[in-house]
């Protein structure tokens, strides 16, 4: 997760999310941003991407 904390764009977005909020991450790619929001802000959310394969792998790993 340290790599995620090094991304200034992710930190700006995380600042907009209140603890426990629901998040819909459109174009989520591998789900890295959503994972960060879940771990640091206690967010609840879903990620949607045009390519299901990387997203499915991330969800399996995160056990959302």
KAUR-V679599 format. One record per pair of residues at least 24 apart in sequence whose C-alpha atoms are under 7 Angstrom apart, sorted by the first residue. I is the first residue (numbers start at 0). J is the second residue. D is the distance in whole Angstrom. If there is no record, write none. Layout:
I:J:D  I:J:D
This chain:
3:35:7  18:42:6  19:43:6  28:53:7  28:54:6  29:53:5  29:54:5  29:57:6  30:54:6  30:57:6
